Amino acid sequence: MDLHRVIEALLYASDKPLPIKRIQAVLRSAAENSPTDATAALAKTGEKEIRKAIDALEAVYEQERAGLTVLELQEGYQLRTRPLAAPWVRELFDGPKPARISQPALETLAVVAYRQPISRSEMEAVRGVAVDGVVASLLERRLIRIAGRSEGPGRPLLYETTPEFLIEFGLRSLKDLPNAEELRRLSPPETPPANPNGVGAQAGVATGPAPAPAPVEQAVPKGDTAIAETGESGN
């Protein structure tokens, strides 16, 4: 089997992004645990070969106008459905469809992304409106999280974006952020549940399934576990 097809199978079967080193480890262990000519031939595959194979796989998808795409994220590579397939993919899943993020929430998210870590009062100073509701919404969607407390008066909570934020917007790192105006115009997808076969079946853009909302306490970084959303002061 060609390398790019093996990688395709691995990406399909995995429920999370696969870094290149993990793909290499799988190729080696396959040769050890299932010794055949085919597995032995891929056992010593290098990083450049894997990147080239992933590019070849994506080229095939592009040429065939496939319903899948390979997305490179900070954590590795993942197989996703294309935005054009969203109307059909969305119908696979029962229950209410998650609402798209509101424009005020997007604007607040842009402020956090470019000025993090940032307090709620600082967000309000930039936007000129109260942000209590949108901050709660962004926390619930796990697009932002509590980063700690400021050393300023009242020691207000500070907020930062999350890895889920990068995944929702198809970014590998914060270095890939678009300009602030472009980010305000973007909208994360309406996200259905994860595909049981391992593919993040996306109903909007080629990004993966959003995790279930976590209680605010779980969003607090280590070393500051006593912080709760209601504990903010100075705003």
C-alpha positions in Angstrom: 0.0 0.0 0.0 1.3 3.5 -0.8 2.5 5.6 2.0 -0.1 8.3 1.5 -2.9 5.7 1.7 -1.5 4.3 4.9 -1.4 7.8 6.4 -5.0 8.3 5.2 -6.1 5.2 7.1 -4.3 6.4 10.2 -5.8 9.9 10.1 -9.3 8.4 9.5 -8.9 6.0 12.4 -7.6 8.5 14.9 -9.9 10.6 17.1 -7.3 13.3 17.5 -4.6 15.1 15.4 -1.5 12.9 14.6 1.9 14.5 14.8 4.5 13.3 12.3 6.5 11.6 15.1 3.4 9.6 16.1 2.9 8.5 12.5 6.6 7.4 12.4 6.1 5.4 15.6 3.1 3.6 14.2 5.0 2.7 11.0 7.8 1.3 13.1 5.6 -0.7 15.5 3.6 -2.1 12.5 6.8 -3.5 11.1 7.7 -5.1 14.5 4.2 -6.4 15.3 3.0 -7.4 11.8 6.2 -8.2 9.9 5.5 -8.2 6.1 7.3 -6.8 3.1 4.8 -3.9 3.1 5.3 -2.9 6.7 9.0 -3.3 6.6 9.2 -1.0 3.6 7.7 1.8 5.6 9.4 1.2 8.9 12.1 3.8 8.4 10.1 6.5 6.8 11.5 10.0 7.5 9.7 13.2 8.3 10.2 14.6 4.9 8.7 11.6 3.3 5.7 11.7 5.5 5.1 15.4 4.8 5.4 14.7 1.1 2.9 11.8 1.4 0.4 14.1 3.2 0.8 16.7 0.5 0.2 14.0 -2.1 -3.0 12.9 -0.2 -4.3 16.4 -0.1 -3.5 16.9 -3.8 -5.6 13.8 -4.6 -8.5 15.2 -2.5 -8.3 18.5 -4.3 -8.1 16.9 -7.8 -11.1 14.6 -7.0 -13.0 17.4 -5.2 -13.4 15.0 -2.4 -15.5 15.6 0.7 -12.5 15.2 2.9 -9.4 17.3 3.5 -6.2 17.0 5.6 -5.9 19.9 8.0 -2.6 20.7 9.7 -3.1 21.9 13.3 -0.8 22.7 16.1 -1.1 19.2 17.5 -0.6 17.4 14.1 -2.6 16.4 11.1 -6.3 15.5 11.1 -8.8 14.3 8.5 -11.9 16.6 8.3 -14.9 17.0 6.1 -15.0 20.0 3.7 -17.2 23.0 4.3 -19.1 22.2 1.0 -20.3 19.0 2.5 -21.8 20.7 5.5 -25.5 20.7 4.5 -25.4 16.9 4.2 -23.1 16.1 7.1 -25.2 18.2 9.4 -28.3 16.0 8.8 -26.5 12.9 10.1 -26.8 14.2 13.7 -30.0 14.3 15.7 -30.9 17.0 18.3 -30.7 20.8 18.2 -27.8 22.2 16.1 -25.4 24.4 18.1 -25.9 28.1 17.3 -23.3 30.0 15.5 -21.2 32.3 17.5 -22.7 35.8 17.7 -21.0 38.9 16.2 -20.5 40.5 19.6 -18.8 37.3 20.8 -16.6 37.2 17.7 -15.5 40.8 18.3 -14.7 40.0 21.9 -12.9 36.9 20.9 -10.8 39.0 18.5 -9.9 41.3 21.3 -8.8 38.4 23.5 -6.8 36.8 20.7 -4.7 39.9 20.0 -4.4 41.2 23.6 -4.2 38.1 25.7 -3.9 37.7 28.6 -6.6 40.3 29.2 -9.1 41.2 31.9 -12.8 41.6 31.4 -12.6 45.3 32.2 -9.9 45.7 29.5 -12.2 43.9 27.0 -15.0 46.3 27.8 -12.7 49.3 27.5 -11.7 48.2 24.0 -15.3 47.3 22.9 -17.1 50.0 24.7 -19.8 47.7 26.0 -20.4 45.1 28.7 -19.0 41.7 27.9 -20.3 39.5 30.7 -22.6 37.5 28.5 -20.2 37.0 25.7 -17.4 36.0 28.0 -19.6 33.4 29.6 -20.5 32.1 26.1 -16.9 31.9 25.0 -16.0 30.1 28.2 -18.8 27.6 27.6 -17.7 27.0 24.0 -14.1 26.6 25.4 -12.8 29.2 23.0 -11.3 31.1 25.9 -10.2 30.1 29.4 -9.0 31.7 32.6 -5.3 32.4 32.5 -4.8 33.6 36.1 -5.1 36.9 37.9 -3.7 40.3 37.1 -1.3 41.9 39.6 -3.3 45.2 39.2 -5.9 46.6 41.7 -8.5 44.0 42.7 -6.5 41.3 40.9 -9.1 40.7 38.2 -9.2 37.4 36.2 -7.3 37.3 33.0 -8.4 35.4 29.9 -6.7 33.8 27.0 -7.6 31.7 24.0 -7.5 27.9 24.1 -6.2 25.1 21.9 -9.9 24.6 20.9 -9.9 28.1 19.5 -7.0 27.3 17.2 -8.8 24.1 16.1 -12.2 25.9 15.5 -10.5 28.5 13.3 -8.1 26.0 11.5 -5.0 27.7 12.9 -1.7 25.9 13.7 -0.6 28.6 16.3 -1.3 32.1 17.3 1.3 33.2 14.8 -1.2 32.2 12.1 -3.9 34.6 13.3 -5.4 36.8 10.5 -5.6 40.5 11.1 -8.1 41.6 13.7 -10.7 42.7 11.2 -10.6 39.4 9.3 -11.0 37.5 12.6 -14.1 39.5 13.4 -15.6 38.4 10.1 -14.9 34.7 10.6 -17.4 32.4 12.3 -16.7 29.0 13.7 -18.9 26.2 12.4 -22.1 24.7 13.7 -20.4 21.6 15.2 -22.1 18.2 15.3 -20.9 15.4 17.5 -17.7 13.5 16.5 -18.0 10.8 13.9 -17.8 7.4 15.6 -15.3 6.3 12.9 -12.8 8.9 14.0 -13.4 11.5 11.4 -14.3 14.9 12.8 -17.5 15.4 10.8 -17.7 19.1 10.5 -20.9 21.0 9.6 -19.5 24.3 8.5 -15.8 24.6 7.9 -13.0 22.1 7.8 -12.3 22.0 11.5 -13.1 19.4 14.1 -15.7 18.6 16.6 -15.9 20.9 19.6 -15.4 19.2 23.0 -18.2 19.2 25.5 -18.4 22.5 27.6 -16.4 22.3 30.8 -17.2 23.8 34.1 -15.4 27.1 34.7 -13.4 25.5 37.5 -11.9 23.1 34.9 -10.7 25.9 32.8 -8.5 27.4 35.6 -4.8 26.8 35.1 -2.8 24.7 37.5 -1.7 26.5 40.6 -4.8 28.8 40.6 -7.6 26.2 41.1 -9.4 28.3 43.6 -10.4 30.8 40.9 -14.0 30.6 39.9 -15.9 32.8 37.5 -17.8 34.5 40.3 -14.6 35.3 42.0 -13.5 38.1 39.7 -13.2 41.5 41.2 -12.0 44.9 40.0 -14.2 45.0 36.8 
